[in-house]
């Protein structure tokens, strides 16, 4: 999907307001990067809060640690000491993890990949939305880097990302590559090209040698979670810091679908743990207990894309660019009709009521253009891309 996205990514960046791109990225960051670490920190507060203080003190307050040791490394070291001193860590787990140690090199799996094409068709309904998610998030991350002062060629980024995923697949990896989220955060703590290269080398080493289980048995995760919370906070904050103040409500709107997707995942997990299903319980019973199950799934479906669409519509309305808002509403109608947004899979007529709603919104926004008369400065602004 990223390779095909090379053709349209520049246009997406050009015509979509920055607030919409960064707003939906902020939603991803806060809902899926920051929330779980935040909860985990308070599940082991003796480690988590101390390490959070170290990370925020070093990276937000500028506190310097002895010998120039980075705040993240200090947090991991202190958290590990506390974890072992308080008995939270288990010696037996260290011994068990040693059985995973060894050399595990990638094995070419071209034959398996080619054989898998015969079973590909039923998977496309869910695989294509995932590919679109990856493409939009990659484009958002390029915009995030640009907002932090580092401009990259979005076509080159997507090309390398896509080719890397294909190579990984041919070597047996079931996980696609992704443009690394959190550029502003890593840059703010001194990360440069060398950081990326060192990360690649370290990740390769620990995975090829099977060291990951050993590391997890020695280092408490509560010592690492504050770093993720920090990155999530910075990405969320950037959306507001590098966009006009009046666009703030639109950024919040762009974030909302991601929290719906996050919450629907929690509800589904809770139901599975209880040995129940939403169908078995019934949507009405769930709604009577404050869980709008259908609403969560509809709002959260395709959140990365729907957040961008909703954010763009709101920004164009704020800027009195009513016809641009109508155009994005019409795009939303098409995407909803085919299941790219507000649906769990692609299908013709996937979300007809929502598609109709977007279409009526497009008509309404277009009608606004006849009820509002901008001044000269606003007319000039309306002619510019997002």
Buried (B, 14 or more C-beta within 10 A) or exposed (E): BBBEBBEEBEEBBEEBBBBBBBBBBBBBBBBBBBBBBBEBBEEBEBBBBBBBBBBBBBBBEEEEBEEEEBBBEBBBBBBBEBBBEEEBBEEEEBEEBEEBEEEEEBEEBEEEBEEEEEEEEEEEBEBBBEBBBBBBBBBBBBBBBBBBEEEBEBBEBBBEBBEBBBEBBBBEBEEBBBBEBBBBBBBBBEBEEEEEEEEEEEEEEBEEBBBEBBEBBBBBBBBBBBBBBBBBBBBBBBBBEBBBEEBBBBBBBBBBBBBBBBBBBEBBEEBEEEEEEBEEBEBEEBEEEEBBBEBBBBBBBBBBBBBBBBBBBBBBBBBBBBBBBBBBBBBBBEBBBBBBBBBBBBEEEBBEEBBEBBBEBBEEBBEBBEEEEBEEEEEEEBEEEB
